[in-house]
Amino acid sequence: MSTQHSLTGRPIARGLRFLGAALILLNGGVHLLVWGQAYRSIPVIGPLFLANAVAALLIAAALVWRPEGIAALLGLGLSVGTFGAFLIASMGRQGGAGGGGGSGGDGRPAVLVGHHPEEEGCTAARR
């Protein structure tokens, strides 16, 4: 019997773990890019975007080097939390980055209908 963890030695499981780490890094990279370009000066949302980027880096590294279940749970938690925050912001419950709400006019999230906050005077979108 091998002392190796049962999931780390399988090529499919290893590939899925690396794919998950890459997607989490992509999530963090997008948040870091948006934070640097537009959200840095927004009081609450800006630091949350930066925190998401840092958490994504740490979780992706944990998935690659320590494949135990806790890293996968942290990755799932980050992904679900990010998606939940996206839905809340896009539905206008937090006023979005521009404070003008996020509804596309027909009840769907603004992001899904091509809503452009710069058209409503969003200073963060003009940077």
mmCIF file of the C-alpha atoms, coordinates in Angstrom:
data_MODEL
# 
_entry.id   MODEL 
# 
loop_
_atom_site.group_PDB 
_atom_site.id 
_atom_site.type_symbol 
_atom_site.label_atom_id 
_atom_site.label_alt_id 
_atom_site.label_comp_id 
_atom_site.label_asym_id 
_atom_site.label_entity_id 
_atom_site.label_seq_id 
_atom_site.pdbx_PDB_ins_code 
_atom_site.Cartn_x 
_atom_site.Cartn_y 
_atom_site.Cartn_z 
_atom_site.occupancy 
_atom_site.B_iso_or_equiv 
_atom_site.pdbx_formal_charge 
_atom_site.auth_seq_id 
_atom_site.auth_comp_id 
_atom_site.auth_asym_id 
_atom_site.auth_atom_id 
_atom_site.pdbx_PDB_model_num 
ATOM 1   C CA . MET A 1 1   ? 0.000   0.000  0.000   1.00 0.00 ? 1   MET A CA 1 
ATOM 2   C CA . SER A 1 2   ? 1.301   3.407  -0.961  1.00 0.00 ? 2   SER A CA 1 
ATOM 3   C CA . THR A 1 3   ? 1.728   6.216  1.553   1.00 0.00 ? 3   THR A CA 1 
ATOM 4   C CA . GLN A 1 4   ? 0.868   8.732  -1.137  1.00 0.00 ? 4   GLN A CA 1 
ATOM 5   C CA . HIS A 1 5   ? -2.488  10.501 -0.851  1.00 0.00 ? 5   HIS A CA 1 
ATOM 6   C CA . SER A 1 6   ? -5.033  8.608  -2.955  1.00 0.00 ? 6   SER A CA 1 
ATOM 7   C CA . LEU A 1 7   ? -5.972  11.630 -5.093  1.00 0.00 ? 7   LEU A CA 1 
ATOM 8   C CA . THR A 1 8   ? -2.576  13.238 -5.635  1.00 0.00 ? 8   THR A CA 1 
ATOM 9   C CA . GLY A 1 9   ? -1.097  10.361 -7.596  1.00 0.00 ? 9   GLY A CA 1 
ATOM 10  C CA . ARG A 1 10  ? -3.868  10.067 -10.167 1.00 0.00 ? 10  ARG A CA 1 
ATOM 11  C CA . PRO A 1 11  ? -3.211  12.041 -13.353 1.00 0.00 ? 11  PRO A CA 1 
ATOM 12  C CA . ILE A 1 12  ? -6.844  13.136 -13.776 1.00 0.00 ? 12  ILE A CA 1 
ATOM 13  C CA . ALA A 1 13  ? -7.108  14.357 -10.188 1.00 0.00 ? 13  ALA A CA 1 
ATOM 14  C CA . ARG A 1 14  ? -3.775  16.159 -10.471 1.00 0.00 ? 14  ARG A CA 1 
ATOM 15  C CA . GLY A 1 15  ? -4.881  17.803 -13.726 1.00 0.00 ? 15  GLY A CA 1 
ATOM 16  C CA . LEU A 1 16  ? -8.165  18.934 -12.182 1.00 0.00 ? 16  LEU A CA 1 
ATOM 17  C CA . ARG A 1 17  ? -6.308  20.316 -9.180  1.00 0.00 ? 17  ARG A CA 1 
ATOM 18  C CA . PHE A 1 18  ? -3.990  22.323 -11.438 1.00 0.00 ? 18  PHE A CA 1 
ATOM 19  C CA . LEU A 1 19  ? -6.933  23.492 -13.543 1.00 0.00 ? 19  LEU A CA 1 
ATOM 20  C CA . GLY A 1 20  ? -8.711  24.652 -10.380 1.00 0.00 ? 20  GLY A CA 1 
ATOM 21  C CA . ALA A 1 21  ? -5.585  26.488 -9.236  1.00 0.00 ? 21  ALA A CA 1 
ATOM 22  C CA . ALA A 1 22  ? -5.237  28.162 -12.652 1.00 0.00 ? 22  ALA A CA 1 
ATOM 23  C CA . LEU A 1 23  ? -8.871  29.290 -12.666 1.00 0.00 ? 23  LEU A CA 1 
ATOM 24  C CA . ILE A 1 24  ? -8.567  30.653 -9.139  1.00 0.00 ? 24  ILE A CA 1 
ATOM 25  C CA . LEU A 1 25  ? -5.422  32.539 -10.212 1.00 0.00 ? 25  LEU A CA 1 
ATOM 26  C CA . LEU A 1 26  ? -7.333  33.928 -13.194 1.00 0.00 ? 26  LEU A CA 1 
ATOM 27  C CA . ASN A 1 27  ? -10.057 35.128 -10.825 1.00 0.00 ? 27  ASN A CA 1 
ATOM 28  C CA . GLY A 1 28  ? -7.465  36.809 -8.628  1.00 0.00 ? 28  GLY A CA 1 
ATOM 29  C CA . GLY A 1 29  ? -5.675  38.333 -11.613 1.00 0.00 ? 29  GLY A CA 1 
ATOM 30  C CA . VAL A 1 30  ? -8.881  39.880 -12.911 1.00 0.00 ? 30  VAL A CA 1 
ATOM 31  C CA . HIS A 1 31  ? -9.644  41.312 -9.478  1.00 0.00 ? 31  HIS A CA 1 
ATOM 32  C CA . LEU A 1 32  ? -6.109  42.709 -9.166  1.00 0.00 ? 32  LEU A CA 1 
ATOM 33  C CA . LEU A 1 33  ? -6.333  44.273 -12.632 1.00 0.00 ? 33  LEU A CA 1 
ATOM 34  C CA . VAL A 1 34  ? -9.720  45.880 -11.950 1.00 0.00 ? 34  VAL A CA 1 
ATOM 35  C CA . TRP A 1 35  ? -8.541  47.047 -8.526  1.00 0.00 ? 35  TRP A CA 1 
ATOM 36  C CA . GLY A 1 36  ? -5.470  48.702 -10.057 1.00 0.00 ? 36  GLY A CA 1 
ATOM 37  C CA . GLN A 1 37  ? -7.348  50.314 -12.929 1.00 0.00 ? 37  GLN A CA 1 
ATOM 38  C CA . ALA A 1 38  ? -10.577 51.499 -11.357 1.00 0.00 ? 38  ALA A CA 1 
ATOM 39  C CA . TYR A 1 39  ? -11.530 50.316 -7.878  1.00 0.00 ? 39  TYR A CA 1 
ATOM 40  C CA . ARG A 1 40  ? -8.455  51.285 -5.856  1.00 0.00 ? 40  ARG A CA 1 
ATOM 41  C CA . SER A 1 41  ? -10.039 54.467 -4.518  1.00 0.00 ? 41  SER A CA 1 
ATOM 42  C CA . ILE A 1 42  ? -13.502 53.058 -3.734  1.00 0.00 ? 42  ILE A CA 1 
ATOM 43  C CA . PRO A 1 43  ? -13.679 52.736 0.075   1.00 0.00 ? 43  PRO A CA 1 
ATOM 44  C CA . VAL A 1 44  ? -15.188 49.271 0.667   1.00 0.00 ? 44  VAL A CA 1 
ATOM 45  C CA . ILE A 1 45  ? -15.139 47.577 -2.710  1.00 0.00 ? 45  ILE A CA 1 
ATOM 46  C CA . GLY A 1 46  ? -11.519 48.468 -3.493  1.00 0.00 ? 46  GLY A CA 1 
ATOM 47  C CA . PRO A 1 47  ? -9.952  46.680 -0.513  1.00 0.00 ? 47  PRO A CA 1 
ATOM 48  C CA . LEU A 1 48  ? -12.257 43.696 -1.098  1.00 0.00 ? 48  LEU A CA 1 
ATOM 49  C CA . PHE A 1 49  ? -11.003 43.368 -4.685  1.00 0.00 ? 49  PHE A CA 1 
ATOM 50  C CA . LEU A 1 50  ? -7.414  43.444 -3.433  1.00 0.00 ? 50  LEU A CA 1 
ATOM 51  C CA . ALA A 1 51  ? -8.210  40.902 -0.706  1.00 0.00 ? 51  ALA A CA 1 
ATOM 52  C CA . ASN A 1 52  ? -9.767  38.625 -3.325  1.00 0.00 ? 52  ASN A CA 1 
ATOM 53  C CA . ALA A 1 53  ? -6.587  38.773 -5.418  1.00 0.00 ? 53  ALA A CA 1 
ATOM 54  C CA . VAL A 1 54  ? -4.343  37.953 -2.450  1.00 0.00 ? 54  VAL A CA 1 
ATOM 55  C CA . ALA A 1 55  ? -6.627  35.141 -1.278  1.00 0.00 ? 55  ALA A CA 1 
ATOM 56  C CA . ALA A 1 56  ? -6.684  33.686 -4.794  1.00 0.00 ? 56  ALA A CA 1 
ATOM 57  C CA . LEU A 1 57  ? -2.887  33.607 -4.920  1.00 0.00 ? 57  LEU A CA 1 
ATOM 58  C CA . LEU A 1 58  ? -2.619  31.894 -1.530  1.00 0.00 ? 58  LEU A CA 1 
ATOM 59  C CA . ILE A 1 59  ? -5.373  29.364 -2.259  1.00 0.00 ? 59  ILE A CA 1 
ATOM 60  C CA . ALA A 1 60  ? -3.981  28.493 -5.704  1.00 0.00 ? 60  ALA A CA 1 
ATOM 61  C CA . ALA A 1 61  ? -0.558  27.904 -4.165  1.00 0.00 ? 61  ALA A CA 1 
ATOM 62  C CA . ALA A 1 62  ? -2.128  25.715 -1.483  1.00 0.00 ? 62  ALA A CA 1 
ATOM 63  C CA . LEU A 1 63  ? -3.948  23.682 -4.144  1.00 0.00 ? 63  LEU A CA 1 
ATOM 64  C CA . VAL A 1 64  ? -0.693  23.011 -5.970  1.00 0.00 ? 64  VAL A CA 1 
ATOM 65  C CA . TRP A 1 65  ? 1.585   22.282 -3.011  1.00 0.00 ? 65  TRP A CA 1 
ATOM 66  C CA . ARG A 1 66  ? -0.785  20.935 -0.348  1.00 0.00 ? 66  ARG A CA 1 
ATOM 67  C CA . PRO A 1 67  ? -3.615  19.080 -2.072  1.00 0.00 ? 67  PRO A CA 1 
ATOM 68  C CA . GLU A 1 68  ? -5.506  18.139 1.065   1.00 0.00 ? 68  GLU A CA 1 
ATOM 69  C CA . GLY A 1 69  ? -9.235  18.850 1.213   1.00 0.00 ? 69  GLY A CA 1 
ATOM 70  C CA . ILE A 1 70  ? -8.957  22.168 3.046   1.00 0.00 ? 70  ILE A CA 1 
ATOM 71  C CA . ALA A 1 71  ? -7.365  23.890 0.036   1.00 0.00 ? 71  ALA A CA 1 
ATOM 72  C CA . ALA A 1 72  ? -10.174 22.684 -2.206  1.00 0.00 ? 72  ALA A CA 1 
ATOM 73  C CA . LEU A 1 73  ? -12.766 23.892 0.305   1.00 0.00 ? 73  LEU A CA 1 
ATOM 74  C CA . LEU A 1 74  ? -11.084 27.287 0.506   1.00 0.00 ? 74  LEU A CA 1 
ATOM 75  C CA . GLY A 1 75  ? -11.055 27.507 -3.291  1.00 0.00 ? 75  GLY A CA 1 
ATOM 76  C CA . LEU A 1 76  ? -14.724 26.610 -3.431  1.00 0.00 ? 76  LEU A CA 1 
ATOM 77  C CA . GLY A 1 77  ? -15.505 29.165 -0.723  1.00 0.00 ? 77  GLY A CA 1 
ATOM 78  C CA . LEU A 1 78  ? -13.619 31.911 -2.558  1.00 0.00 ? 78  LEU A CA 1 
ATOM 79  C CA . SER A 1 79  ? -15.367 31.081 -5.822  1.00 0.00 ? 79  SER A CA 1 
ATOM 80  C CA . VAL A 1 80  ? -18.849 30.951 -4.298  1.00 0.00 ? 80  VAL A CA 1 
ATOM 81  C CA . GLY A 1 81  ? -18.223 34.153 -2.331  1.00 0.00 ? 81  GLY A CA 1 
ATOM 82  C CA . THR A 1 82  ? -16.923 35.965 -5.398  1.00 0.00 ? 82  THR A CA 1 
ATOM 83  C CA . PHE A 1 83  ? -19.898 34.873 -7.477  1.00 0.00 ? 83  PHE A CA 1 
ATOM 84  C CA . GLY A 1 84  ? -22.304 35.887 -4.708  1.00 0.00 ? 84  GLY A CA 1 
ATOM 85  C CA . ALA A 1 85  ? -20.707 39.322 -4.424  1.00 0.00 ? 85  ALA A CA 1 
ATOM 86  C CA . PHE A 1 86  ? -20.885 39.680 -8.202  1.00 0.00 ? 86  PHE A CA 1 
ATOM 87  C CA . LEU A 1 87  ? -24.605 38.885 -8.178  1.00 0.00 ? 87  LEU A CA 1 
ATOM 88  C CA . ILE A 1 88  ? -25.298 41.330 -5.360  1.00 0.00 ? 88  ILE A CA 1 
ATOM 89  C CA . ALA A 1 89  ? -23.348 44.126 -7.078  1.00 0.00 ? 89  ALA A CA 1 
ATOM 90  C CA . SER A 1 90  ? -24.818 43.467 -10.496 1.00 0.00 ? 90  SER A CA 1 
ATOM 91  C CA . MET A 1 91  ? -28.376 43.473 -9.178  1.00 0.00 ? 91  MET A CA 1 
ATOM 92  C CA . GLY A 1 92  ? -27.825 46.930 -7.694  1.00 0.00 ? 92  GLY A CA 1 
ATOM 93  C CA . ARG A 1 93  ? -28.348 46.003 -4.049  1.00 0.00 ? 93  ARG A CA 1 
ATOM 94  C CA . GLN A 1 94  ? -25.094 47.744 -3.168  1.00 0.00 ? 94  GLN A CA 1 
ATOM 95  C CA . GLY A 1 95  ? -25.501 50.457 -5.743  1.00 0.00 ? 95  GLY A CA 1 
ATOM 96  C CA . GLY A 1 96  ? -22.660 49.063 -7.837  1.00 0.00 ? 96  GLY A CA 1 
ATOM 97  C CA . ALA A 1 97  ? -19.437 50.975 -8.355  1.00 0.00 ? 97  ALA A CA 1 
ATOM 98  C CA . GLY A 1 98  ? -21.250 54.009 -9.696  1.00 0.00 ? 98  GLY A CA 1 
ATOM 99  C CA . GLY A 1 99  ? -23.945 54.113 -7.047  1.00 0.00 ? 99  GLY A CA 1 
ATOM 100 C CA . GLY A 1 100 ? -26.621 54.175 -9.718  1.00 0.00 ? 100 GLY A CA 1 
ATOM 101 C CA . GLY A 1 101 ? -27.898 50.647 -9.251  1.00 0.00 ? 101 GLY A CA 1 
ATOM 102 C CA . GLY A 1 102 ? -27.116 47.721 -11.433 1.00 0.00 ? 102 GLY A CA 1 
ATOM 103 C CA . SER A 1 103 ? -30.355 46.798 -13.116 1.00 0.00 ? 103 SER A CA 1 
ATOM 104 C CA . GLY A 1 104 ? -30.368 46.645 -16.874 1.00 0.00 ? 104 GLY A CA 1 
ATOM 105 C CA . GLY A 1 105 ? -33.938 47.944 -16.824 1.00 0.00 ? 105 GLY A CA 1 
ATOM 106 C CA . ASP A 1 106 ? -35.582 44.578 -17.253 1.00 0.00 ? 106 ASP A CA 1 
ATOM 107 C CA . GLY A 1 107 ? -34.677 43.001 -13.908 1.00 0.00 ? 107 GLY A CA 1 
ATOM 108 C CA . ARG A 1 108 ? -31.616 41.171 -15.217 1.00 0.00 ? 108 ARG A CA 1 
ATOM 109 C CA . PRO A 1 109 ? -28.141 41.971 -13.876 1.00 0.00 ? 109 PRO A CA 1 
ATOM 110 C CA . ALA A 1 110 ? -26.611 44.945 -15.659 1.00 0.00 ? 110 ALA A CA 1 
ATOM 111 C CA . VAL A 1 111 ? -23.546 42.972 -16.673 1.00 0.00 ? 111 VAL A CA 1 
ATOM 112 C CA . LEU A 1 112 ? -25.689 40.539 -18.609 1.00 0.00 ? 112 LEU A CA 1 
ATOM 113 C CA . VAL A 1 113 ? -27.387 43.234 -20.682 1.00 0.00 ? 113 VAL A CA 1 
ATOM 114 C CA . GLY A 1 114 ? -24.362 45.340 -21.583 1.00 0.00 ? 114 GLY A CA 1 
ATOM 115 C CA . HIS A 1 115 ? -24.887 48.063 -18.979 1.00 0.00 ? 115 HIS A CA 1 
ATOM 116 C CA . HIS A 1 116 ? -22.109 50.657 -19.100 1.00 0.00 ? 116 HIS A CA 1 
ATOM 117 C CA . PRO A 1 117 ? -21.665 52.597 -15.839 1.00 0.00 ? 117 PRO A CA 1 
ATOM 118 C CA . GLU A 1 118 ? -19.738 55.379 -17.597 1.00 0.00 ? 118 GLU A CA 1 
ATOM 119 C CA . GLU A 1 119 ? -22.989 56.376 -19.263 1.00 0.00 ? 119 GLU A CA 1 
ATOM 120 C CA . GLU A 1 120 ? -24.458 57.185 -15.851 1.00 0.00 ? 120 GLU A CA 1 
ATOM 121 C CA . GLY A 1 121 ? -21.536 59.261 -14.599 1.00 0.00 ? 121 GLY A CA 1 
ATOM 122 C CA . CYS A 1 122 ? -19.507 56.581 -12.839 1.00 0.00 ? 122 CYS A CA 1 
ATOM 123 C CA . THR A 1 123 ? -16.160 58.162 -12.074 1.00 0.00 ? 123 THR A CA 1 
ATOM 124 C CA . ALA A 1 124 ? -14.473 54.787 -11.457 1.00 0.00 ? 124 ALA A CA 1 
ATOM 125 C CA . ALA A 1 125 ? -15.312 53.645 -14.990 1.00 0.00 ? 125 ALA A CA 1 
ATOM 126 C CA . ARG A 1 126 ? -13.741 56.751 -16.559 1.00 0.00 ? 126 ARG A CA 1 
ATOM 127 C CA . ARG A 1 127 ? -10.238 56.275 -15.153 1.00 0.00 ? 127 ARG A CA 1 
# 
